């Protein structure tokens, strides 16, 4: 009986210690070259960061406490409204030290998070990087799932994404990145070259509702862009030139902006001389049309034939001109 009693007590101790470990969570102790103010901790969803918590900066020091189910990406910023470019940090239930120098935009020194270490290694080796090799080496890693979701989902084919998803451990089945990647695969299959374009309506700068399909009958470029997107803006002069060359022959552009502010959107349209159809729901990466086409990076485009079928995608200036020249021979 005494041995059973000892075993029972030992079991209670193990359970108690395990519960304490789970509840202890993370403690972030940070230093920053700002003497006072407020710093915000943000969680990540769909390429955007949302304020989760805040802490006062006192003599250049701050701290956060909490608990995460598993390691995941968060952001730190001095601006409550910042939703795009905070200091990235993968938080796990450990004591974590953070050192921020505001002169180094989006780059903080982080000690105590093995997940963040893996993320930093990835960033240092992006050139010639193979996502499948990272997943094979880290099949249970949130970091690997995030990188596949954030940096590769836009460029990989549905089959390639499915192959990469199969490499992950089943313990990540309920992870948001994995779930969303499966949804992206399903959408991508619907908008592959040769498939009918998915119809939708959008709001123009002057408040009118227009339908994509109402512009079928010509060769139509469905173009996803935004005023804040540097590559988009740099590509616009060439797009204007190609549009002006072929618009009289039966070519048109239906542009969807992922802007958030109407003023920024309309100003960019005017400044860049974009005289085609424009729509936006001003919902950033939550843009409904972007979701319908599984758009994960911009600029992105789909060339639609007069019957409403997708015949090409992501054609840049010279490629687009070459394709249109072939079509309008």
C-alpha positions, 0 to 999 in steps of 0.5 A, spaced: 500 500 500 505 504 501 508 503 494 501 505 491 501 511 495 508 513 493 506 512 486 500 516 487 503 522 490 509 522 485 503 522 479 500 528 483 507 532 483 508 530 475 501 533 473 502 539 478 509 540 475 506 539 468 500 544 469 505 549 472 509 549 466 503 549 461 501 555 465 508 559 466 507 561 458 512 566 455 515 572 459 518 577 454 523 582 457 525 587 452 530 593 451 529 599 446 533 605 445 526 609 446 526 612 454 518 612 454 512 611 451 508 605 449 510 598 445 504 594 442 504 586 441 501 584 435 498 577 432 498 575 425 493 574 420 493 574 413 499 578 412 497 583 417 498 585 424 493 586 429 494 589 436 493 584 442 497 587 448 501 593 450 506 595 455 509 601 457 516 603 456 520 605 462 527 607 461 528 604 455 525 597 458 518 593 457 515 586 458 510 582 456 507 576 459 502 571 456 501 563 453 501 560 446 498 554 444 504 553 440 510 557 437 507 563 433 509 569 429 507 576 433 510 583 431 512 589 436 511 596 434 511 603 437 505 605 432 498 602 434 495 603 427 501 599 424 499 593 421 504 591 416 511 592 418 513 591 425 519 587 428 517 580 427 518 575 433 516 568 434 514 567 441 514 560 444 513 559 452 519 561 454 523 567 457 525 571 451 529 577 451 528 582 445 533 588 444 530 593 439 534 599 435 529 603 432 534 605 426 534 597 424 527 597 421 524 590 422 530 587 425 530 586 432 535 581 436 531 576 440 534 570 445 530 565 448 526 562 442 528 556 438 523 558 433 525 565 432 532 562 431 530 558 425 526 563 422 532 568 422 536 562 419 531 562 413 532 569 412 539 569 411 538 563 406 533 565 402 537 565 395 536 559 392 532 556 398 527 550 397 521 550 402 520 542 401 527 541 404 525 546 410 519 542 412 522 535 411 527 538 416 522 541 421 515 537 420 512 540 426 515 547 426 510 553 425 515 557 422 516 552 416 508 552 415 508 560 416 514 560 411 510 556 406 504 560 407 507 567 407 512 566 402 511 560 397 503 560 396 503 565 391 508 562 386 507 554 387 502 550 383 496 547 387 499 540 386 506 543 389 503 546 395 499 539 396 506 535 396 509 540 401 503 540 406 503 532 406 510 533 409 508 536 415 506 532 422 499 531 423 500 535 430 499 541 426 493 539 422 489 545 426 494 550 425 491 556 421 497 556 416 495 549 414 488 550 414 488 556 410 493 553 405 488 547 404 483 553 402 488 556 397 489 550 394 482 549 393 481 556 390 487 555 385 484 549 382 478 553 380 482 559 377 488 555 373 489 557 366 484 554 362 478 554 367 473 560 366 474 566 370 470 567 377 466 572 376 465 578 381 463 585 382 466 591 385 466 598 387 469 604 382 472 610 385 466 614 384 461 609 388 458 605 382 458 597 382 461 594 376 461 586 374 467 583 371 463 579 366 460 585 363 467 586 360 467 580 357 467 580 349 474 583 349 481 580 351 481 582 359 487 583 364 484 582 371 490 586 374 491 586 382 495 591 385 495 597 390 498 604 391 503 602 396 506 596 392 512 598 389 513 593 384 506 595 382 507 602 381 514 601 377 510 596 372 505 601 371 508 605 366 509 599 361 502 597 363 500 604 360 504 603 354 501 596 352 494 598 354 494 604 349 497 600 344 492 595 344 486 598 347 483 600 340 484 592 338 479 589 343 484 589 350 481 592 356 484 592 364 480 591 370 484 593 376 483 590 383 486 594 388 488 592 395 488 599 398 486 601 405 485 608 404 481 611 398 485 617 397 491 613 396 488 609 391 485 614 387 491 619 387 495 613 385 490 612 379 491 619 377 498 620 378 500 613 374 495 615 368 491 608 369 485 610 365 482 603 365 476 600 370 478 600 377 475 597 383 476 596 390 473 594 397 479 597 401 480 591 405 487 590 404 489 583 404 482 581 406 480 583 399 474 579 397 476 579 389 483 577 391 481 571 395 477 569 389 483 568 385 488 566 391 492 572 390 498 572 395 502 577 392 502 583 388 502 585 382 498 579 380 494 578 373 490 573 369 489 574 362 481 572 360 479 571 353 473 574 350 469 568 352 471 569 359 476 563 360 483 564 363 488 563 358 494 566 361 497 569 368 502 573 371 504 576 364 509 582 365 510 588 360 514 584 355 510 578 356 504 581 356 505 585 349 508 578 346 502 575 348 497 580 345 501 581 339 500 573 338 492 574 339 491 580 335 495 578 329 
